[in-house]
């Protein structure tokens, strides 16, 4: 038995959309860089903390700053992706798509 085919043309709307994962990873990387810059730019690790009475190493300070800067960077990257998505949602194109279905007897 020969396969049956149905072929028709549909109109579809196409628009550009950002890849959210890329923006989130770039935001996390930006948060990591900001945490590194803040850690090594200000040398406050040789002083006793007024709140805890402890002296923190640079790696501990980097870890604390990373806990703050990485989520902030991820949120910033997500916000930028949403802004781009909103901007590109107005630029849609309608195109003709050839939709083909082939049914076999299997």
Backbone as CSV, one residue per row, in Angstrom:
resi,resn,N_x,N_y,N_z,CA_x,CA_y,CA_z,C_x,C_y,C_z
1,UNK,0.840,-1.181,0.000,0.000,0.000,0.000,0.887,1.246,0.000
2,UNK,0.601,2.193,-0.825,1.391,3.413,-0.957,1.038,4.375,0.174
3,UNK,2.021,5.115,0.659,1.721,6.086,1.713,0.877,7.242,1.193
4,UNK,-0.036,7.707,2.053,-0.879,8.851,1.703,-0.198,10.114,2.198
5,UNK,-0.307,11.176,1.434,0.282,12.430,1.868,-0.757,13.539,1.764
6,UNK,-0.751,14.370,2.781,-1.610,15.553,2.792,-0.700,16.770,2.870
7,UNK,-0.906,17.698,1.973,-0.029,18.847,1.877,-0.884,20.112,1.856
8,UNK,-0.627,21.030,2.799,-1.330,22.309,2.763,-0.414,23.396,3.313
9,UNK,-0.736,24.613,2.931,0.082,25.760,3.319,-0.648,26.522,4.424
10,UNK,0.108,26.827,5.492,-0.435,27.574,6.624,0.328,28.880,6.756
11,UNK,-0.325,29.861,7.346,0.366,31.098,7.683,0.762,31.032,9.151
12,UNK,2.039,31.277,9.425,2.546,31.249,10.795,3.222,32.580,11.101
13,UNK,3.250,32.913,12.369,3.896,34.134,12.829,5.258,33.778,13.407
14,UNK,6.291,34.468,12.956,7.659,34.208,13.381,8.197,35.464,14.049
15,UNK,8.883,35.271,15.183,9.529,36.395,15.847,10.801,35.910,16.503
16,UNK,11.702,36.826,16.747,12.957,36.496,17.415,12.730,36.490,18.912
17,UNK,13.413,35.595,19.587,13.310,35.496,21.030,14.699,35.225,21.597
18,UNK,15.056,35.897,22.689,16.387,35.655,23.258,16.456,34.289,23.935
19,UNK,17.664,33.754,24.026,17.885,32.506,24.751,18.123,32.876,26.215
20,UNK,17.150,32.583,27.049,17.203,33.011,28.439,18.380,32.409,29.194
21,UNK,18.718,31.167,28.895,19.826,30.508,29.588,21.140,31.244,29.400
22,UNK,21.366,31.752,28.199,22.598,32.488,27.915,22.646,33.763,28.743
23,UNK,21.538,34.469,28.826,21.504,35.706,29.600,21.687,35.432,31.092
24,UNK,21.120,34.333,31.587,21.275,34.001,33.001,22.720,33.623,33.331
25,UNK,23.360,32.860,32.449,24.759,32.479,32.675,25.664,33.706,32.596
26,UNK,25.413,34.590,31.634,26.210,35.816,31.540,26.005,36.707,32.762
27,UNK,24.795,36.756,33.284,24.542,37.521,34.505,25.275,36.933,35.698
28,UNK,25.308,35.596,35.803,26.046,34.958,36.893,27.543,35.234,36.755
29,UNK,28.056,35.203,35.520,29.474,35.496,35.300,29.789,36.946,35.661
30,UNK,28.874,37.849,35.336,29.058,39.247,35.722,29.073,39.385,37.247
31,UNK,28.192,38.665,37.936,28.191,38.691,39.397,29.486,38.152,39.975
32,UNK,30.054,37.115,39.350,31.324,36.561,39.805,32.449,37.579,39.644
33,UNK,32.475,38.277,38.507,33.510,39.286,38.272,33.369,40.439,39.256
34,UNK,32.149,40.874,39.504,31.928,41.971,40.451,32.369,41.547,41.853
35,UNK,32.081,40.308,42.249,32.506,39.820,43.569,34.027,39.781,43.658
36,UNK,34.698,39.360,42.584,36.164,39.335,42.599,36.736,40.741,42.693
37,UNK,36.176,41.667,41.948,36.671,43.047,41.975,36.468,43.651,43.362
38,UNK,35.290,43.468,43.937,35.033,44.020,45.269,35.914,43.373,46.335
39,UNK,36.217,42.094,46.169,37.053,41.409,47.153,38.476,41.948,47.141
40,UNK,39.046,42.120,45.963,40.443,42.510,45.889,40.654,44.006,45.790
41,UNK,39.605,44.769,45.543,39.732,46.224,45.475,39.801,46.838,46.872
42,UNK,38.948,46.365,47.750,38.913,46.874,49.116,39.526,45.830,50.039
43,UNK,40.614,46.174,50.701,41.296,45.222,51.564,40.858,45.451,53.008
44,UNK,39.720,44.868,53.374,39.242,44.990,54.744,39.330,43.691,55.503
45,UNK,40.087,42.734,54.972,40.124,41.414,55.589,41.103,41.312,56.747
46,UNK,41.958,42.304,56.935,42.908,42.232,58.043,42.380,42.923,59.298
47,UNK,41.147,43.385,59.260,40.542,44.041,60.415,39.552,43.091,61.078
48,UNK,39.346,43.271,62.371,38.379,42.463,63.116,36.979,42.988,62.818
49,UNK,36.056,42.066,62.541,34.681,42.450,62.260,34.025,43.014,63.510
50,UNK,33.312,44.116,63.351,32.643,44.734,64.494,31.456,43.903,64.966
51,UNK,30.839,43.139,64.063,29.650,42.361,64.421,29.983,41.018,65.048
52,UNK,30.988,40.333,64.534,31.273,38.970,65.000,32.544,38.856,65.811
53,UNK,33.430,39.824,65.708,34.700,39.761,66.415,35.700,38.818,65.769
54,UNK,35.474,38.447,64.514,36.348,37.529,63.797,37.091,38.255,62.688
55,UNK,38.187,37.656,62.241,38.920,38.151,61.081,38.646,37.178,59.943
56,UNK,38.116,37.693,58.840,37.765,36.856,57.698,38.878,36.897,56.660
57,UNK,39.142,35.744,56.029,40.137,35.694,54.956,39.530,36.259,53.675
58,UNK,40.393,36.482,52.676,39.888,37.013,51.407,38.958,36.021,50.724
59,UNK,39.231,34.739,50.838,38.349,33.739,50.216,36.976,33.718,50.895
60,UNK,36.934,33.913,52.201,35.643,33.982,52.890,34.857,35.221,52.456
61,UNK,35.555,36.330,52.341,34.895,37.562,51.889,34.398,37.381,50.451
62,UNK,35.218,36.745,49.607,34.807,36.473,48.233,33.565,35.584,48.215
63,UNK,33.519,34.568,49.058,32.350,33.689,49.122,31.098,34.440,49.552
64,UNK,31.230,35.297,50.551,30.073,36.086,50.999,29.576,37.009,49.890
65,UNK,30.510,37.676,49.221,30.120,38.581,48.140,29.539,37.821,46.955
66,UNK,30.060,36.617,46.711,29.535,35.814,45.610,28.098,35.384,45.888
67,UNK,27.784,35.120,47.152,26.409,34.761,47.517,25.428,35.907,47.263
68,UNK,25.933,37.112,47.236,25.078,38.272,46.980,25.106,38.666,45.504
69,UNK,26.303,38.701,44.922,26.465,39.227,43.563,25.981,38.267,42.482
70,UNK,26.152,36.958,42.674,25.728,36.013,41.638,24.210,36.025,41.436
71,UNK,23.392,35.926,42.502,21.939,36.016,42.268,21.508,37.380,41.712
72,UNK,22.192,38.446,42.144,21.862,39.764,41.593,22.189,39.817,40.106
73,UNK,23.314,39.226,39.700,23.676,39.180,38.286,22.711,38.329,37.482
74,UNK,22.274,37.197,38.062,21.295,36.343,37.379,19.983,37.096,37.187
75,UNK,19.558,37.816,38.212,18.323,38.604,38.101,18.470,39.708,37.054
76,UNK,19.626,40.334,37.023,19.871,41.381,36.027,19.869,40.801,34.613
77,UNK,20.519,39.649,34.423,20.525,39.001,33.111,19.123,38.592,32.682
78,UNK,18.316,38.085,33.620,16.935,37.731,33.305,16.106,38.944,32.929
79,UNK,16.342,40.052,33.634,15.601,41.276,33.327,15.967,41.800,31.935
80,UNK,17.247,41.735,31.584,17.677,42.175,30.254,17.058,41.281,29.185
81,UNK,17.010,39.969,29.432,16.394,39.053,28.472,14.908,39.346,28.303
82,UNK,14.225,39.645,29.404,12.798,39.992,29.318,12.581,41.283,28.543
83,UNK,13.472,42.254,28.735,13.357,43.514,27.994,13.557,43.268,26.506
84,UNK,14.583,42.454,26.157,14.793,42.125,24.750,13.608,41.362,24.173
85,UNK,13.054,40.447,24.937,11.903,39.680,24.466,10.711,40.586,24.229
86,UNK,10.506,41.518,25.121,9.403,42.462,24.973,9.600,43.352,23.741
87,UNK,10.847,43.771,23.518,11.155,44.628,22.376,10.948,43.875,21.064
88,UNK,11.433,42.641,20.996,11.324,41.876,19.757,9.945,41.275,19.544
89,UNK,9.070,41.286,20.549,7.731,40.731,20.353,6.890,41.604,19.427
90,UNK,7.248,42.853,19.281,6.513,43.740,18.377,6.969,43.587,16.934
91,UNK,8.099,42.954,16.728,8.640,42.758,15.383,8.340,41.334,14.925
92,UNK,7.124,41.097,14.549,6.737,39.774,14.083,6.554,39.792,12.575
93,UNK,6.738,38.636,11.971,6.555,38.473,10.529,5.610,37.304,10.295
94,UNK,4.739,37.456,9.341,3.861,36.365,8.953,4.411,35.752,7.673
95,UNK,4.642,34.449,7.728,5.194,33.748,6.575,4.319,32.548,6.256
96,UNK,4.453,32.052,5.036,3.731,30.856,4.618,4.603,29.636,4.875
97,UNK,4.032,28.638,5.524,4.751,27.400,5.813,4.042,26.246,5.140
98,UNK,4.821,25.401,4.492,4.286,24.227,3.824,4.237,23.097,4.845
99,UNK,3.041,22.661,5.176,2.843,21.635,6.187,2.517,20.327,5.483
100,UNK,3.392,19.337,5.628,3.197,18.067,4.937,3.041,16.939,5.963
101,UNK,2.067,16.081,5.753,1.875,14.896,6.588,1.876,13.680,5.677
102,UNK,2.632,12.697,6.070,2.682,11.459,5.312,2.253,10.334,6.231
103,UNK,1.209,9.645,5.858,0.682,8.523,6.645,1.079,7.224,5.943
104,UNK,1.688,6.330,6.695,2.041,5.032,6.150,1.158,3.968,6.780
105,UNK,1.128,2.833,6.227,0.267,1.753,6.695,0.909,0.936,7.818
106,UNK,2.029,1.356,8.333,2.714,0.593,9.393,1.903,0.607,10.609
